[in-house]
Amino acid sequence: MHYRVVVFGVKDTSENIISYIRENLCPVDLVVTVAPEVTRKNQISGYRGLSSLTERYGIPVFEAESYSLRDARTQAFFRENSFEIGIVMGWQRLIPADVLGAFRYGIYGFHGNAGYLPFGRGRSPLNWSIILGDTRFNLNLFRYDEKADSPNVFATEMFSLTEHDDIRTAQYKNMICSKHLIRRLIAAYQEAEKSGTQIPIRTWSKDRDSWYHKRTPEDGRIDWQDRTRNIYNLIRGVAAPFPGAFCRVLTAEEAAAGGTCAADASGDKGVSGASGIPPAASASDSSGAPDAGGSSGVSRAERGVPVTVWEAHPFDEMIDFSAYAPGEVIDTFDGKLIVRTVDGSMRIDRYDCARQITAGDILV
């Protein structure tokens, strides 16, 4: 079979882009995704099965048996068929050289940071940009090679990251700019077909090479001894559809005594701090927080009941809260928690916990 326009993806953002291309630009001839069982070995935040696209739009969907595309069935598929151009959206793995070589006009994907490639290569760039407090994101549509995020840039668009954005609203901006860039790419591809040339890309850069490291759910742990701004950036940078920021809660007596707080034995399934979107993961195991321990030798951060924080905002930096410890719940209003920080206070608007959190409790 010969496939002209192919989209690689495994997320809800992938489905959005596929619909956009099909409805506004040109037919999508093939979608490459992973089989559901692959997700058991690979944590994919925001995973969306795409097999329904065949029934909905009549688009063939190939489900690879590995995220690396190196399983025998997938290798045979790309060897035995021909392809023109690939677009990657929501695929957090390198594409093997033999798959790249199967596409006449190449495979293109997105990567961004506050600067210009090769600055800010690596994993989770949008999350990192929010966590680090960046105020802009330079989104590159670039041609893949065997290395990660090489500066083979077709085009770029920049958008702002405001203090009101979390990772989900930043994804909205990212998607809008991605659609603008894909429109330009498809036009360049169609022109290259007519003229018998290749799609022009820029391969030079005057910027230095730097990397974002891989993030894991454990990296979402809140340090209540940190500054308010850093806590706020972490919470909004790992909000849904990612696993969320987390900590644990102790009563004042438990914190003082060094004891362990067991989960509510009443069988209650949990208390949500405020109504809103459902959590993307449970507040315990999938958050990356360790289980509550009974040993007197464990640290405070390993005791107590897990809390997953989905949404919070800086509250006040002028009121004198020196009578409270960092992480202590000062008061509650409408199900929201006012929590002391080193340089002020936070308002936790939405959280999940297996018990009610009240004034005087300590978040660790």
N, C-alpha and C positions, 0 to 999 in steps of 0.2 A: 504493500500500500504506500501511497505517497500522501504526506500530510503537509499542508502549507503553513498554517498558523497553529502552534502548539503552546498550551499554557501548563506550566508546572505549579502545583500548589497543594496545600494540605489544610488550609484554614478558611474561616468565614470570609476573610479578606480576599482569598483566592476566588471564591464563588462570586463575590461582588465584582471583581475585575473581569471575570469571564462573561458575566451578564452585560457589563458595560461594553466590552469589545464586540460581542455578538449583536447587541442592539444598536450600536452607534458607529462602528467602524468597518467590520468585515466578519465573515464566518470564522468560528473557532472550529478547527478540524479535529482536534484531539486534546484531551486533558490527561495529564500524567499526575497521579497522586499515589498514595500508599494504601495498602490493604489495612483494614481496621486492626488486625492483629499486630501490625508493626508498631502501633502506639503503645503496646505493652512493654516494649523494650526501649522506646524513645519518648521522653516527656515532650508533648507538643501542646503548648498553651494556645487555646482557641481552635483546637482541631475541629475540622468539619469534614465528614465523609462526603465525597463528591460524586458518588455513583449515581445519584438521583438525576444528575444533569443529562444522562442518556434519555431517560423517560421524559424529562421536562423539555429539553431542547433538541434531542436527537444527536447529541455530541458523544462520540465514542470516548470512553473513560478507561485508561489503562491503569490498573492498580499494581504498583511495584511491590515486590515481596521484601524489599529492604529500602531504608531511607537513603542509603548510599548509592542506590541504583546498581549495585554490583552483584546481585543474585543472578543465577544462570538464566532464568526466564526473562528477566528484564534486559540483560545483555543481548540475548538472542533477538528480542523484539527490536532493539535499536539497530542491530546488525542487519536484520532482514527487511527493514522498511526504510523509506527515504523521507527527509524532512527539509523544510526551508528555513523557518524562523521560530525560535522559542522565546517565550516570555515567562519569567519566574516571578511569582507573587506568593509570599508565605511559604517559603521552602528554605529552611535553615541548615542546609548542608551544601558542600561543594558538589559540582556536577563533574563526573569522571571525564577524562580526556576523550575516551572513545565515544561517549554520548555527545560531547561538544562537537567532535569532528563529524558527526552524522548530519549536522545542520548546515545547509549551504550558506545562509546569511548569519549564522551564529545564534547564540542564546543570550538573552539580555535580562538583567535583573536590577534590583534597587539596593542602594546602600547610602547612608547619609551620616552626617555629623555636623558639628559646629563650624568646621573648617572645610578643607578640600582634600580629596583623596590624593595620596595614600594616608593622610592623617585620619585617625579614627577608624581603622579597619577592625574587623573582628565581630564579636557577638553582641547582640542586643543593643544596637546603637541608639535606638529611640529611648529605651529604658534608661540607659546610661546618661543620655543627654539631659533627661529630666532630673535624675538623681544628682547629677553634678551641677545642676542649676543653670545650664545653658539657656540662652534666650533666643536662639535661632537654630534651624536645622536645614542643612544644605543637602537636598535629596538628589542623588545621582542615578541616572539610568545608564548602565554601563554594560559592555560586552564581557561575558565571562571568559576566563581562561582557567588554567589548572590551579592558580593561586587564589587566595581569598581576597576579594575586593580590590582587584588591580585597577589602576587609574586609566581604564580603556573607556573613556567617558563619551557617550553619545550626546547627552544633554543634561542640564541640571535645572532645578527650581528650588527656591528657598521659601521657608515659612517660619513664622514666629512661634516660640514656645513661651506662653505667658504664665504668670504665677497661678492662673486659674485653670490651666490644663492639667489633666492627669494622663495616664498612658492611653486611655481609650479615646479621649478627645484629640490627643496628638495623632492617634491612628486615623481619625477622621480627616485631619489636615493632610496627613501623609497620602491617604487614598485620593483626595482631590487632586493633589499635585501629581500623583502617579498616573492618573487618568489623562492629565494634560500631556505628560511625557510619552505615554503610550500612543496617544493620537499622533504625536510627531513621529514616533518610531514607525508606526504603520504606514504613514505617508512616505517616509524615507524608504521603507522596504518596497512599497509599490513603485516608487520612482526607480529604485535600483533594478527591479525586475524589468521595467521598460527599457532602461538604458544599458542593461547588461553589466552594471558595475556593482561595487559593494557599498554597504551603508557606511558613510564616513564617521569615524570616531577620533577623539583626541587622546593620544597616549602619553603625552608629556605632562610633567607636573613639577613645580618648584617647591612643593611642600614636603615636609619630613614624614617619614614613616612612623606611625604609632598605632597602638592596638587597644581595643576594648576587650577585657577578659570575659570569659564565659560566666554567666550568672546562674546560680542554682537557687532553689527555694530557700535554703538556709541563709542566703545573703539578704533575705528580707527581714531578719531579726532587728527590732527597734532597740536602740541604745538610748534609754531615757536620760543618760548623763550627757548626751550630745546637745548641740544647739537646736533651737526650734526649727530654723530654716532647713537644717540637714534632715531632721526627722520628717518634716513636711514633704521634702523632695523625695525621700525614700518611699513614703506611703503612696504618693501619687505616681511614682515611677514603677511600682509593682502592683498596682490595682488591677481589678478584673479587666481582661480575661486572664491575667497572670495570677500566681498563687496568693498574692497579698502580703502585706507586712504583718509581723506577728510579735507577740511578747507573751508573758504569763502574768497572772494576777494572784496576789496573796492578800489575805487580810493583814491589818496592821499587827495583830498579835502573832500571826504566823511569821511575818517578816522579822519581827523582833525576836521571836523565840528560835528562829532558824528551822521551824518545822516544815512539813510538807502538807499541802492542801490537796485533798483528794477530790475528784470530780463529784458532783452532786449525785448521791446514790438514789435519788427518788425516781430515776428513770426518765427525767425530763430530757428532751432531745436538744435543748439549747435555747438560748435567749438571743435575739437580735437586737442590737442597740437602737436601730431605727429602721423603718420600713424602706424598701428600695429594691435594687436588683438582687437576685439570689447570688450567693457566693459561688465562685468558680471552683473552689476546693473546700474541703472541710477545715475546720479551725485547728485540727490536731495533726494527724500524720502527714497529709499532703502539704501542709504549710511549711514543712521542714523543721518544725519545732520538735524536740525530743519529748518522749513520754515523761509524765510526772514521775519522779522517783521518790523512794522512801528512805534512801540513805541520808544520814546526817552529813555525809561528806560532799554532797552535791552542792553546786553554787545556787544562789538565789534564782538565776536565770534558767535553771533546770528544774525548779520546783513550781508548784502552783498549777492553776488551770490554764490551758492555752487560750489565747485571744488572737483572733485575726482581725486586723484593722483595715477596712476597705476604703474609708473616706475620713479625712480630718483636715482641719485648717488651723493656722495660728490664731490664737484667741486674744491675748492681751500681754503686752510687755511692760506695762507701767504699774499695774496693781501690785502691791507688796505681798508676795506669796512666800516670803522667807520662812514662815512657820511650817511650811509643807516641804517634804522631801521631793527631789526630782522623781517623777513617775507616780507621785501620789495623786489620787483622785480628790480634787478640791471640792467639787459639787457636781450635781447632775441636774439637767434641765431638759424636759421633753425627750427623755431617753438618751440624751447626749452627755458625754463625760467631759468635764473640765479638768485637765491634767497639768500639773506643774512640770515645767522644763527648767533647764539650767538658767536660761535667759528670758523666761516668760512663762507662757502656758499654751496648751493646745486644746482645741475642741474636737473630740472624736465624735463624728456624726453617724457613722455606721460601722458596726463591728459584730463579730460572732463570738460567743462564749457559752460554755456549758452551764454557767450560773450567772445570776444577776450581779452586775458590778455596782458598787455603791460608794458614797463618799467615805474616805479614809482607807479604801483599798489601795494597794501598792502595785503598780505595773512594773515588771522587771524583765 
